[in-house]
Amino acid sequence: MKKLYFFDFDGTLTYKDTMFLYLKFYNSAKFNFQFLKHIPLFILLKLKLASAEKVKKSFISSILKGQSKTKIEEKSQQFFEKYYPEIIRENAIEFIQNIDREHTESYLVTASLDIWVKPFAEKFKMNLLATRAEFKNDIFTGNFVGNNCNGGEKVHRIKEALQGKKFDKTIAFGDTSGDKEMLEWANESHFEFFH
C-alpha cells in the first residue's frame, strides 16, 4: 500500500513559530527595531484588517532584503544546528523516524520560507513545499516567488508536485486554519496530532 504524508511545519511539528525565531537569530538588533516598527501592522493583522501575506513579506523583507543567498543559507544551517531537535515535538520526531520509507512519500508543506525550513526537511528526508524566497543574482529581493504557501495554496502546490503520481492513501497533519484545505483534501487528516 502506497501512502503519502503531508506535514505542516510550524506548530504541528514544532513547539513554536519559526519565522520570528529565525529572523531574530539572523540579526537580533535589526529584528528588535523592525518588530517595533511593524507593531501597527501586527495589530491590523490581529484585527483582520491587513493581509497576512503582505505583513509577512514586509517584515521578512525588512530584515533579509539585500542579503546574499550564501549568507542566508549559512545562517539557516546554523539556525537548524542550534534549534534541532529542541524546537521539534518529541513524538513528531519519533513518528517521522518510524515512517516506512519504502512505501511512503512525505512532504513538509509550510507557509514558512524555504530558506530556513530546508535543513529541517532534509533532516526529515522529506520533500519541501514552502513559500519561496526570490533571489536575483543571488541576492534576496524581499519578494516571494508565487503565493504564500498557506490555505488553498497548500493544496494547489501539492497537486502540482504530485502530477501523475498515484497513491492508495493520503494523510495530512496540521494545527491551524491555514491547514484546513489540506486536511479536507487528504483521505485521512489529523489535527494537533503531536500536541
N, CA, C and O of each residue as an XYZ file, in Angstrom:
780
protein
N       0.846     -1.200      0.000
C       0.000      0.000      0.000
C       0.885      1.256      0.000
O       1.738      1.438      0.869
N       0.656      2.098     -0.986
C       1.487      3.295     -1.128
C       0.834      4.491     -0.428
O      -0.273      4.910     -0.769
N       1.556      5.023      0.558
C       0.999      6.136      1.350
C       1.737      7.439      1.080
O       2.904      7.466      0.691
N       0.993      8.519      1.306
C       1.558      9.843      1.111
C       1.263     10.668      2.356
O       0.106     10.814      2.752
N       2.312     11.206      2.969
C       2.143     12.018      4.176
C       2.385     13.497      3.867
O       3.291     13.844      3.109
N       1.570     14.354      4.460
C       1.772     15.802      4.369
C       1.800     16.366      5.774
O       0.852     16.194      6.541
N       2.877     17.034      6.108
C       3.010     17.622      7.439
C       3.129     19.135      7.325
O       3.965     19.651      6.583
N       2.286     19.834      8.065
C       2.514     21.270      8.248
C       3.729     21.345      9.178
O       4.025     20.380      9.883
N       4.429     22.471      9.187
C       5.660     22.571      9.985
C       5.456     23.321     11.304
O       5.525     22.724     12.378
N       5.205     24.635     11.218
C       5.105     25.475     12.424
C       3.897     25.122     13.280
O       2.755     25.209     12.829
N       4.163     24.721     14.521
C       3.063     24.398     15.430
C       2.665     22.938     15.356
O       2.296     22.343     16.369
N       2.734     22.350     14.157
C       2.377     20.934     14.008
C       3.551     20.060     14.436
O       3.405     19.176     15.281
N       4.714     20.316     13.845
C       5.920     19.553     14.211
C       6.775     20.308     15.225
O       7.547     19.708     15.973
N       6.626     21.636     15.239
C       7.444     22.445     16.157
C       6.607     22.941     17.337
O       5.378     22.961     17.288
N       7.309     23.338     18.389
C       6.628     23.907     19.561
C       6.282     25.371     19.333
O       5.373     25.909     19.965
N       7.022     26.018     18.415
C       6.785     27.448     18.208
C       6.942     27.829     16.750
O       7.478     27.065     15.946
N       6.470     29.017     16.420
C       6.585     29.527     15.060
C       8.055     29.834     14.775
O       8.735     30.436     15.606
N       8.541     29.426     13.615
C       9.972     29.584     13.342
C      10.329     30.917     12.684
O      11.500     31.296     12.674
N       9.351     31.632     12.136
C       9.681     32.869     11.427
C      10.361     33.891     12.353
O      11.453     34.373     12.052
N       9.715     34.217     13.474
C      10.284     35.193     14.403
C      11.602     34.689     14.981
O      12.556     35.448     15.152
N      11.630     33.408     15.272
C      12.822     32.780     15.854
C      14.008     32.907     14.895
O      15.114     33.261     15.304
N      13.765     32.615     13.627
C      14.842     32.674     12.627
C      15.303     34.110     12.380
O      16.503     34.379     12.334
N      14.353     35.026     12.223
C      14.717     36.411     11.918
C      15.489     37.045     13.077
O      16.399     37.848     12.875
N      15.106     36.665     14.280
C      15.815     37.188     15.463
C      17.228     36.594     15.514
O      18.193     37.279     15.853
N      17.324     35.327     15.174
C      18.611     34.629     15.137
C      19.505     35.261     14.062
O      20.715     35.395     14.249
N      18.909     35.638     12.961
C      19.654     36.190     11.823
C      20.312     37.527     12.180
O      21.486     37.760     11.892
N      19.517     38.401     12.819
C      20.054     39.714     13.199
C      19.164     40.286     14.299
O      18.145     40.915     14.016
N      19.554     40.065     15.551
C      18.658     40.420     16.661
C      18.441     41.929     16.802
O      17.342     42.357     17.154
N      19.468     42.742     16.535
C      19.306     44.197     16.658
C      18.309     44.710     15.622
O      17.412     45.492     15.936
N      18.482     44.257     14.389
C      17.581     44.665     13.307
C      16.176     44.135     13.574
O      15.182     44.814     13.313
N      16.111     42.905     14.100
C      14.819     42.277     14.406
C      14.057     43.133     15.413
O      12.884     43.440     15.201
N      14.713     43.520     16.506
C      14.046     44.297     17.562
C      13.543     45.636     17.031
O      12.435     46.065     17.352
N      14.360     46.287     16.223
C      13.991     47.586     15.644
C      12.792     47.439     14.701
O      11.823     48.191     14.798
N      12.868     46.457     13.785
C      11.792     46.252     12.804
C      10.515     45.728     13.457
O       9.411     46.019     12.996
N      10.671     44.961     14.522
C       9.495     44.442     15.229
C       8.675     45.613     15.771
O       7.453     45.650     15.626
N       9.369     46.570     16.399
C       8.684     47.754     16.939
C       8.008     48.550     15.819
O       6.873     49.007     15.952
N       8.735     48.700     14.722
C       8.190     49.430     13.570
C       6.940     48.755     12.995
O       6.043     49.422     12.479
N       6.897     47.408     13.094
C       5.798     46.639     12.497
C       4.602     46.423     13.435
O       3.588     45.853     13.031
N       4.726     46.880     14.691
C       3.624     46.651     15.650
C       2.259     47.123     15.108
O       1.280     46.387     15.226
N       2.167     48.345     14.509
C       0.855     48.749     13.970
C       0.302     47.756     12.934
O      -0.899     47.490     12.891
N       1.208     47.213     12.100
C       0.781     46.224     11.096
C       0.330     44.923     11.756
O      -0.655     44.315     11.336
N       1.065     44.498     12.803
C       0.688     43.269     13.517
C      -0.694     43.434     14.156
O      -1.481     42.489     14.204
N      -0.978     44.637     14.643
C      -2.289     44.913     15.266
C      -3.389     44.823     14.198
O      -4.432     44.205     14.414
N      -3.134     45.449     13.048
C      -4.117     45.381     11.943
C      -4.353     43.936     11.523
O      -5.474     43.550     11.190
N      -3.293     43.151     11.542
C      -3.386     41.737     11.180
C      -4.279     40.987     12.169
O      -5.150     40.212     11.772
N      -4.051     41.229     13.453
C      -4.867     40.606     14.516
C      -6.352     40.964     14.348
O      -7.235     40.146     14.603
N      -6.605     42.216     13.909
C      -7.990     42.677     13.718
C      -8.539     42.281     12.344
O      -9.647     42.654     11.960
N      -7.715     41.505     11.613
C      -8.068     41.046     10.257
C      -8.279     42.206      9.281
O      -9.112     42.132      8.376
N      -7.508     43.277      9.483
C      -7.622     44.455      8.620
C      -6.416     44.578      7.683
O      -6.308     45.527      6.906
N      -5.515     43.599      7.775
C      -4.353     43.593      6.872
C      -4.138     42.170      6.383
O      -4.486     41.212      7.073
N      -3.563     42.034      5.190
C      -3.321     40.697      4.635
C      -2.080     40.081      5.279
O      -1.028     40.713      5.369
N      -2.229     38.834      5.723
C      -1.131     38.117      6.383
C       0.085     38.052      5.463
O       1.222     38.208      5.908
N      -0.167     37.823      4.191
C       0.926     37.704      3.226
C       1.722     39.007      3.116
O       2.952     38.996      3.075
N       0.990     40.141      3.069
C       1.658     41.451      2.942
C       2.483     41.790      4.185
O       3.612     42.269      4.076
N       1.913     41.539      5.362
C       2.606     41.836      6.617
C       3.848     40.955      6.745
O       4.923     41.421      7.124
N       3.677     39.684      6.424
C       4.780     38.725      6.500
C       5.915     39.135      5.561
O       7.085     39.139      5.944
N       5.546     39.478      4.325
C       6.539     39.878      3.317
C       7.280     41.141      3.775
O       8.502     41.232      3.655
N       6.528     42.106      4.298
C       7.109     43.362      4.749
C       8.114     43.125      5.884
O       9.199     43.705      5.901
N       7.729     42.263      6.826
C       8.594     42.018      7.992
C       9.856     41.238      7.606
O      10.965     41.594      8.006
N       9.671     40.176      6.829
C      10.820     39.365      6.398
C      11.780     40.231      5.572
O      12.995     40.201      5.766
N      11.201     40.997      4.651
C      11.967     41.854      3.760
C      12.772     42.898      4.538
O      13.906     43.214      4.181
N      12.167     43.428      5.607
C      12.837     44.483      6.397
C      14.133     43.974      7.048
O      15.004     44.764      7.412
N      14.247     42.661      7.187
C      15.430     42.087      7.830
C      16.368     41.396      6.832
O      17.590     41.475      6.963
N      15.786     40.718      5.833
C      16.622     39.900      4.941
C      16.871     40.466      3.546
O      17.755     39.988      2.835
N      16.109     41.468      3.152
C      16.272     42.014      1.795
C      17.706     42.483      1.562
O      18.297     43.148      2.413
N      18.263     42.128      0.392
C      19.619     42.562      0.046
C      20.710     41.629      0.549
O      21.890     41.828      0.263
N      20.301     40.600      1.309
C      21.284     39.633      1.819
C      21.618     38.603      0.733
O      20.776     38.276     -0.104
N      22.838     38.104      0.757
C      23.237     37.123     -0.261
C      22.690     35.743      0.087
O      22.475     35.402      1.251
N      22.474     34.963     -0.972
C      21.947     33.609     -0.820
C      22.917     32.775      0.036
O      22.486     31.986      0.876
N      24.213     32.956     -0.183
C      25.228     32.202      0.566
C      25.106     32.476      2.055
O      25.123     31.549      2.866
N      24.981     33.766      2.420
C      24.900     34.126      3.835
C      23.600     33.576      4.448
O      23.603     33.042      5.558
N      22.497     33.715      3.709
C      21.208     33.220      4.208
C      21.261     31.706      4.411
O      20.781     31.198      5.425
N      21.842     30.985      3.453
C      21.940     29.524      3.576
C      22.826     29.118      4.750
O      22.522     28.161      5.461
N      23.926     29.852      4.949
C      24.825     29.577      6.086
C      24.093     29.782      7.408
O      24.162     28.949      8.312
N      23.388     30.914      7.500
C      22.634     31.239      8.720
C      21.530     30.207      8.964
O      21.255     29.847     10.108
N      20.902     29.736      7.893
C      19.827     28.751      8.015
C      20.360     27.431      8.556
O      19.705     26.765      9.358
N      21.546     27.066      8.113
C      22.189     25.841      8.597
C      22.546     25.984     10.075
O      22.352     25.057     10.862
N      23.074     27.162     10.448
C      23.420     27.415     11.855
C      22.164     27.407     12.728
O      22.171     26.900     13.849
N      21.098     27.975     12.190
C      19.813     28.022     12.898
C      19.320     26.598     13.165
O      18.878     26.266     14.265
N      19.411     25.770     12.122
C      18.998     24.363     12.251
C      19.841     23.670     13.324
O      19.304     22.980     14.191
N      21.160     23.856     13.263
C      22.054     23.196     14.221
C      21.793     23.649     15.659
O      21.951     22.878     16.605
N      21.392     24.912     15.802
C      21.114     25.428     17.144
C      19.769     24.915     17.691
O      19.654     24.586     18.872
N      18.769     24.854     16.821
C      17.406     24.568     17.321
C      16.870     23.153     17.082
O      15.780     22.821     17.549
N      17.629     22.310     16.354
C      17.183     20.923     16.193
C      17.953     20.063     17.189
O      19.174     20.195     17.273
N      17.291     19.184     17.948
C      15.856     18.872     17.913
C      15.011     19.671     18.899
O      13.808     19.433     19.011
N      15.619     20.613     19.614
C      14.962     21.356     20.694
C      13.548     21.867     20.371
O      12.648     21.739     21.201
N      13.341     22.447     19.168
C      12.016     23.034     18.885
C      11.027     22.045     18.257
O       9.868     22.385     18.022
N      11.492     20.822     17.987
C      10.607     19.830     17.363
C       9.947     18.974     18.440
O      10.602     18.528     19.382
N       8.670     18.755     18.292
C       7.934     17.926     19.260
C       8.518     16.508     19.257
O       8.726     15.917     18.197
N       8.777     15.978     20.437
C       9.446     14.670     20.539
C       8.676     13.553     19.858
O       9.262     12.726     19.161
N       7.351     13.527     20.060
C       6.581     12.436     19.438
C       6.516     12.586     17.913
O       6.293     11.610     17.198
N       6.712     13.816     17.423
C       6.758     14.026     15.967
C       8.048     13.425     15.413
O       8.044     12.787     14.360
N       9.146     13.634     16.130
C      10.440     13.058     15.703
C      10.330     11.538     15.645
O      10.758     10.904     14.680
N       9.752     10.973     16.686
C       9.596      9.520     16.771
C       8.745      8.998     15.614
O       9.077      7.993     14.985
N       7.645      9.699     15.347
C       6.741      9.299     14.256
C       7.481      9.329     12.915
O       7.395      8.385     12.130
N       8.205     10.417     12.663
C       8.926     10.585     11.399
C      10.013      9.521     11.237
O      10.219      8.998     10.142
N      10.701      9.208     12.328
C      11.762      8.195     12.260
C      11.205      6.808     11.929
O      11.907      5.962     11.376
N       9.933      6.591     12.276
C       9.334      5.278     12.048
C       8.531      5.161     10.749
O       7.855      4.156     10.527
N       8.600      6.167      9.906
C       7.890      6.101      8.622
C       8.543      5.025      7.754
O       9.766      4.962      7.631
N       7.706      4.187      7.159
C       8.188      3.143      6.254
C       8.517      3.813      4.914
O       7.636      4.025      4.081
N       9.787      4.139      4.723
C      10.214      4.917      3.552
C      10.004      4.185      2.231
O       9.883      4.809      1.176
N       9.962      2.861      2.299
C       9.845      2.073      1.066
C       8.486      2.261      0.390
O       8.385      2.265     -0.837
N       7.439      2.416      1.212
C       6.082      2.510      0.660
C       5.435      3.872      0.911
O       4.221      4.028      0.781
N       6.258      4.846      1.268
C       5.703      6.148      1.642
C       6.498      7.295      1.043
O       7.722      7.235      0.926
N       5.777      8.335      0.669
C       6.429      9.573      0.266
C       5.955     10.637      1.253
O       4.775     10.671      1.604
N       6.864     11.508      1.705
C       6.485     12.515      2.694
C       6.818     13.922      2.234
O       7.846     14.164      1.601
N       5.929     14.840      2.566
C       6.116     16.249      2.217
C       5.961     17.129      3.440
O       5.097     16.900      4.287
N       6.814     18.142      3.517
C       6.670     19.188      4.522
C       6.008     20.335      3.769
O       6.578     20.854      2.809
N       4.802     20.741      4.197
C       4.047     21.767      3.472
C       3.855     22.952      4.405
O       3.082     22.884      5.361
N       4.567     24.043      4.119
C       4.597     25.125      5.097
C       4.534     26.521      4.495
O       5.017     26.767      3.389
N       3.929     27.421      5.248
C       3.877     28.832      4.835
C       5.208     29.523      5.155
O       5.481     30.617      4.661
N       6.032     28.872      5.984
C       7.344     29.443      6.292
C       8.193     29.477      5.022
O       7.906     28.772      4.054
N       9.242     30.306      5.036
C      10.090     30.422      3.854
C      11.008     29.213      3.692
O      11.552     28.680      4.659
N      11.158     28.800      2.428
C      12.005     27.644      2.113
C      13.412     27.796      2.686
O      14.038     26.807      3.068
N      13.916     29.048      2.749
C      15.311     29.250      3.142
C      15.662     28.693      4.520
O      16.739     28.125      4.699
N      14.769     28.848      5.491
C      15.143     28.317      6.815
C      14.520     26.963      7.129
O      14.909     26.323      8.105
N      13.556     26.511      6.317
C      12.937     25.209      6.602
C      13.686     24.068      5.901
O      13.608     22.914      6.321
N      14.409     24.406      4.832
C      15.110     23.394      4.022
C      15.975     22.424      4.844
O      15.869     21.214      4.641
N      16.832     22.912      5.772
C      17.643     21.958      6.544
C      16.796     20.977      7.373
O      17.198     19.833      7.583
N      15.622     21.431      7.840
C      14.725     20.547      8.605
C      14.131     19.476      7.680
O      14.063     18.301      8.040
N      13.705     19.896      6.491
C      13.128     18.959      5.512
C      14.166     17.899      5.142
O      13.848     16.717      5.014
N      15.406     18.342      4.975
C      16.480     17.398      4.623
C      16.706     16.402      5.761
O      16.892     15.207      5.527
N      16.689     16.906      6.985
C      16.875     16.043      8.156
C      15.743     15.003      8.233
O      15.975     13.837      8.554
N      14.521     15.449      7.933
C      13.357     14.548      7.986
C      13.255     13.646      6.751
O      12.392     12.771      6.688
N      14.151     13.866      5.758
C      14.096     13.153      4.465
C      12.739     13.356      3.794
O      12.112     12.408      3.320
N      12.300     14.619      3.764
C      11.007     14.958      3.156
C      11.184     15.938      2.008
O      12.133     16.722      1.971
N      10.236     15.872      1.065
C      10.177     16.877      0.009
C       9.630     18.148      0.646
O       8.835     18.081      1.583
N      10.052     19.303      0.143
C       9.610     20.558      0.749
C       8.738     21.378     -0.188
O       9.113     21.673     -1.323
N       7.560     21.739      0.319
C       6.683     22.689     -0.377
C       6.518     23.859      0.587
O       5.842     23.739      1.609
N       7.132     24.978      0.262
C       7.138     26.125      1.183
C       6.941     27.414      0.408
O       6.940     27.415     -0.823
N       6.773     28.515      1.134
C       6.761     29.826      0.485
C       8.188     30.049     -0.027
O       9.159     29.854      0.704
N       8.294     30.455     -1.279
C       9.621     30.523     -1.913
C      10.192     31.943     -1.902
O       9.532     32.896     -2.317
N      11.417     32.064     -1.423
C      12.111     33.352     -1.415
C      12.652     33.630     -2.818
O      13.164     32.733     -3.488
N      12.530     34.884     -3.248
C      13.003     35.236     -4.594
C      14.417     35.817     -4.522
O      14.692     36.744     -3.761
N      15.298     35.246     -5.333
C      16.679     35.737     -5.426
C      16.949     36.227     -6.840
O      16.554     35.581     -7.810
N      17.618     37.363     -6.958
C      18.080     37.849     -8.262
C      19.576     38.064     -8.127
O      20.033     38.784     -7.239
N      20.343     37.427     -9.025
C      21.817     37.463     -8.926
C      22.280     37.073     -7.527
O      23.197     37.672     -6.965
N      21.609     36.036     -6.973
C      21.957     35.508     -5.650
C      21.747     36.480     -4.499
O      22.325     36.308     -3.426
N      20.918     37.508     -4.717
C      20.577     38.450     -3.643
C      19.065     38.363     -3.403
O      18.277     38.374     -4.349
N      18.669     38.277     -2.122
C      17.240     38.179     -1.792
C      16.546     39.509     -2.085
O      16.949     40.553     -1.572
N      15.504     39.464     -2.911
C      14.804     40.686     -3.333
C      13.814     41.184     -2.283
O      13.356     42.325     -2.342
N      13.487     40.318     -1.319
C      12.473     40.689     -0.331
C      11.099     40.229     -0.771
O      10.119     40.384     -0.041
N      11.029     39.654     -1.984
C       9.751     39.159     -2.506
C       9.676     37.637     -2.450
O      10.667     36.951     -2.200
N       8.463     37.134     -2.693
C       8.238     35.695     -2.775
C       8.042     35.313     -4.238
O       7.600     36.126     -5.050
N       8.375     34.071     -4.562
C       8.081     33.545     -5.900
C       6.702     32.893     -5.778
O       6.545     31.906     -5.060
N       5.712     33.437     -6.471
C       4.353     32.896     -6.335
C       3.718     33.303     -5.013
O       4.142     34.271     -4.382
N       2.706     32.560     -4.601
C       1.947     32.923     -3.400
C       2.521     32.332     -2.118
O       3.312     31.388     -2.132
N       2.088     32.931     -1.004
C       2.380     32.410      0.323
C       1.774     31.003      0.386
O       0.606     30.823      0.041
N       2.551     30.006      0.821
C       2.078     28.612      0.807
C       1.192     28.334      2.029
O       1.615     27.698      2.994
N      -0.043     28.828      1.957
C      -0.972     28.714      3.085
C      -2.386     28.519      2.543
O      -2.682     28.899      1.410
N      -3.257     27.924      3.357
C      -4.652     27.737      2.937
C      -4.759     26.938      1.649
O      -4.146     25.880      1.506
N      -5.548     27.458      0.710
C      -5.783     26.785     -0.568
C      -4.518     26.596     -1.386
O      -4.422     25.668     -2.189
N      -3.548     27.479     -1.179
C      -2.271     27.390     -1.914
C      -1.538     26.089     -1.577
O      -0.822     25.542     -2.416
N      -1.717     25.596     -0.345
C      -1.073     24.331      0.050
C      -1.554     23.195     -0.860
O      -0.754     22.403     -1.357
N      -2.868     23.131     -1.068
C      -3.447     22.077     -1.914
C      -2.985     22.253     -3.363
O      -2.658     21.280     -4.042
N      -2.963     23.495     -3.822
C      -2.519     23.799     -5.185
C      -1.085     23.297     -5.399
O      -0.780     22.675     -6.417
N      -0.217     23.576     -4.428
C       1.189     23.180     -4.532
C       1.353     21.659     -4.455
O       2.209     21.082     -5.124
N       0.515     21.020     -3.626
C       0.557     19.559     -3.511
C       0.190     18.928     -4.853
O       0.886     18.039     -5.344
N      -0.907     19.398     -5.434
C      -1.374     18.851     -6.723
C      -0.312     19.036     -7.807
O      -0.101     18.161     -8.647
N       0.345     20.185     -7.770
C       1.406     20.500     -8.728
C       2.562     19.498     -8.585
O       3.110     19.011     -9.574
N       2.911     19.210     -7.337
C       4.038     18.308     -7.062
C       3.726     16.854     -7.396
O       4.619     16.070     -7.716
N       2.440     16.508     -7.318
C       2.061     15.101     -7.487
C       1.638     14.708     -8.896
O       1.248     13.563     -9.123
N       1.707     15.621     -9.832
C       1.223     15.345    -11.180
C       1.546     13.933    -11.653
O       2.705     13.536    -11.774
N       0.464     13.189    -11.917
C       0.635     11.849    -12.482
C       0.970     10.745    -11.487
O       0.936      9.567    -11.843
N       1.297     11.107    -10.236
C       1.631     10.063     -9.252
C       0.356      9.519     -8.620
O      -0.611     10.253     -8.416
N       0.365      8.237     -8.316
C      -0.818      7.602     -7.713
C      -0.471      7.033     -6.333
O       0.573      6.409     -6.142
N      -1.371      7.269     -5.387
C      -1.177      6.752     -4.030
C      -2.474      6.140     -3.534
O      -3.562      6.559     -3.931
N      -2.350      5.131     -2.650
C      -3.549      4.489     -2.108
C      -4.182      5.332     -1.007
O      -5.393      5.293     -0.791
N      -3.338      6.095     -0.319
C      -3.869      6.861      0.808
C      -3.045      8.125      1.049
O      -1.815      8.087      1.046
N      -3.745      9.250      1.260
C      -3.066     10.499      1.597
C      -3.441     10.884      3.022
O      -4.617     10.894      3.388
N      -2.428     11.201      3.820
C      -2.634     11.513      5.231
C      -1.997     12.867      5.541
O      -0.817     13.084      5.269
N      -2.793     13.778      6.114
C      -2.288     15.128      6.387
C      -2.319     15.460      7.876
O      -3.193     15.003      8.614
N      -1.349     16.262      8.298
C      -1.241     16.703      9.694
C      -1.160     18.219      9.722
O      -0.348     18.815      9.013
N      -2.003     18.848     10.544
C      -1.981     20.305     10.638
C      -2.416     20.766     12.013
O      -2.782     19.957     12.864
N      -2.372     22.100     12.229
C      -2.771     22.591     13.558
C      -3.457     23.961     13.534
O      -3.791     24.498     14.590
N      -3.675     24.542     12.320
C      -4.345     25.850     12.277
C      -5.312     25.911     11.098
O      -5.414     24.978     10.301
N      -6.022     27.043     11.012
C      -6.967     27.234      9.906
C      -6.249     27.286      8.553
O      -6.856     27.039      7.511
N      -4.948     27.611      8.580
C      -4.164     27.640      7.347
C      -3.954     26.254      6.743
O      -3.529     26.118      5.596
N      -4.264     25.216      7.548
C      -4.119     23.828      7.076
C      -5.458     23.213      6.690
O      -5.515     22.071      6.234
N      -6.533     23.973      6.875
C      -7.895     23.457      6.689
C      -8.098     22.769      5.332
O      -8.569     21.635      5.259
N      -7.731     23.483      4.263
C      -7.948     22.925      2.916
C      -7.142     21.643      2.696
O      -7.627     20.692      2.083
N      -5.920     21.630      3.199
C      -5.063     20.443      3.052
C      -5.653     19.268      3.832
O      -5.647     18.134      3.354
N      -6.162     19.545      5.034
C      -6.757     18.488      5.867
C      -8.034     17.946      5.227
O      -8.326     16.753      5.305
N      -8.789     18.846      4.595
C     -10.028     18.415      3.928
C      -9.726     17.620      2.666
O     -10.468     16.708      2.303
N      -8.641     17.969      2.007
C      -8.277     17.330      0.744
C      -7.773     15.897      0.942
O      -8.033     15.031      0.106
N      -7.067     15.646      2.024
C      -6.477     14.323      2.284
C      -7.549     13.291      2.620
O      -8.642     13.644      3.063
N      -7.224     11.991      2.403
C      -8.158     10.898      2.756
C      -8.317     10.814      4.271
O      -9.391     10.510      4.789
N      -7.221     11.091      4.958
C      -7.230     10.990      6.419
C      -6.514     12.219      6.958
O      -5.444     12.579      6.467
N      -7.100     12.868      7.968
C      -6.420     14.054      8.483
C      -6.366     14.053     10.001
O      -7.251     13.540     10.686
N      -5.294     14.646     10.496
C      -5.064     14.698     11.944
C      -4.783     16.127     12.356
O      -3.862     16.761     11.841
N      -5.576     16.634     13.286
C      -5.435     17.994     13.779
C      -4.748     17.953     15.145
O      -5.188     17.240     16.047
N      -3.664     18.723     15.289
C      -2.900     18.753     16.548
C      -2.530     17.359     17.044
O      -2.548     17.090     18.245
N      -2.198     16.490     16.116
C      -1.891     15.070     16.409
C      -0.720     14.905     17.360
O      -0.732     14.018     18.214
N       0.299     15.758     17.220
C       1.522     15.589     18.032
C       1.515     16.459     19.297
O       2.497     16.491     20.038
N       0.389     17.172     19.540
C       0.353     18.093     20.698
C       0.222     17.326     22.017
O       0.176     17.936     23.085
